[in-house]
Amino acid sequence: MTILILLTVITTLMAFLSLTNLPDDEAQQTALLPFADDPEAARQLTRETGLVCQHVVQPADEPEPPYRLEA
């Protein structure tokens, strides 16, 4: 049980240190990541707030299923 508590404290400390040393621009872009996989949502976010999501990702086309069920 002591090891679990120690690992929890170490993990929390490391997370705190990594987040406090994050530059403001990177922190802002991290907050915008939920919009990165939807180009339309990223454009709407830019229109409404003026914040630009720099890492917009175009989703890949889904492949056709390897089989087709016919009734």
Steps between C-alpha positions, in 0.01 A plus 500: 500500500791733573636449150163595348487820703859584406435442129185715518691786662781476244256489207306799632821696555628424149166598344501826696857581396438423133184712490653799679793509256272493194519824295173692461479433125539125547244500780253682275558257211457207739162642602400516131587135424137379527430707187802375304328201340200697372598771249153658504502526880850652485380762248196580716723532807724742311200706384346522847807543722785603272714212630672297228536125534839438340483121492183440294502143372309380195330175598584202279230359277345186638568196281220298349404200710661175378157343465154613401185346637210476258147408597 
